[in-house]
């Protein structure tokens, strides 16, 4: 089974960039053709894409977006400030849960 480092060497790319592409890091400024090449090479080299848990992460993202859109839709009078406040409150909740569940990674 190939490693991210081996895939990066094959593509002559930075391993961190290859990792970010494979994890589908949001906001990554990479052309679709480059991402397709990375995924294609990873598959050809036998990289186990299941360990990236892409399906689960995409499911969580979809559910989060649906929740945000639902809440905004339920509050048509909200302006930009209220939407941003809601998003920040959600972010704070996630951070508090992370700190409780994963104290080593996110601090106590």
C-alpha positions, 0 to 999 in steps of 0.5 A: 500500500502506498503512502502519501509521501510516495504519492507526492514523490511520484507526482513531484508534489509537496506531501502536505499538499497531497495530504490536503488534497486527499482530505479535501481540505476546504478552501484549498486553492487547487485546480480540479485537474490537479486534485483528479491527478492526485486521486488517480495516482493514489488509486493506481498506487494502491493507497487506501482511500477508505482511511481518509473517511471522506464519505463520513466527512462529506456527510457531516459537512452536508448535515451541518450546511443543512442545519445552518440553512434550516436555521437561517430559513426559519429566521427570515428577519435575520441580517448579516450580523445575526447569521454571523452570530449564529455561526460563531455560536455554533463554532463555539459549541464545537470547540467546547465539545472538542475540548471536552472529548479530546483534551489532549488535542484541543487543550483542557 
